[in-house]
Amino acid sequence: MIKFLIWLILLVVCWPIALMALLLFPIVWFLLIPFRLLGITVSAVLDLFKTVITLPARLLRGPSRT
């Protein structure tokens, strides 16, 4: 809701910039999709490495007693 109010203020104060922002937002969002996918992939690989590295310690610890 607050973003919409800020956009309305920008529309009243400087309408060309507000319209440009309205038109460029989907384009910028679409261009950033590969970086989001890259971030998800890097996060998954780092979690895999963490699991592989800590596996021997978890195996030596034995079953959990919860």
C-alpha positions in Angstrom: 0.0 0.0 0.0 2.8 2.4 0.8 4.5 1.8 -2.5 1.3 2.7 -4.2 1.0 6.0 -2.2 4.6 6.8 -3.0 3.9 6.2 -6.7 0.9 8.5 -6.6 3.0 11.2 -5.0 5.6 10.8 -7.7 2.8 10.9 -10.3 1.6 14.2 -9.0 5.0 15.7 -8.6 6.7 14.4 -11.7 4.5 12.3 -13.9 7.0 11.5 -16.7 9.3 9.7 -14.2 6.3 7.9 -12.6 5.1 6.6 -16.0 8.7 5.6 -16.9 9.0 3.7 -13.6 5.6 2.0 -14.3 6.7 0.9 -17.7 10.3 -0.1 -16.8 9.5 -2.1 -13.7 8.3 -5.3 -15.5 11.3 -5.1 -17.9 13.8 -4.8 -15.0 12.0 -7.6 -13.1 12.3 -9.9 -16.2 16.0 -9.1 -16.7 16.7 -10.0 -13.0 15.2 -13.5 -13.2 18.5 -15.2 -14.2 20.3 -13.6 -11.2 17.6 -15.0 -8.9 18.0 -18.4 -10.4 21.7 -18.2 -10.0 21.2 -17.2 -6.3 19.0 -20.2 -5.8 21.5 -22.5 -7.4 24.5 -21.2 -5.5 22.5 -21.6 -2.2 21.6 -25.2 -3.0 25.2 -26.1 -3.9 26.5 -24.5 -0.7 23.9 -26.4 1.3 25.0 -29.6 -0.4 28.7 -28.9 0.4 27.7 -28.2 4.0 25.8 -31.5 4.3 28.7 -33.5 2.7 31.3 -31.9 5.0 29.3 -32.4 8.2 28.1 -35.9 7.3 31.0 -37.8 9.1 30.5 -35.9 12.3 26.8 -36.6 12.3 27.5 -40.3 11.6 30.0 -40.5 14.5 27.6 -38.8 16.8 25.0 -41.6 16.5 21.3 -41.5 16.5 19.6 -38.5 18.1 17.9 -39.0 21.5 15.0 -36.6 21.2 
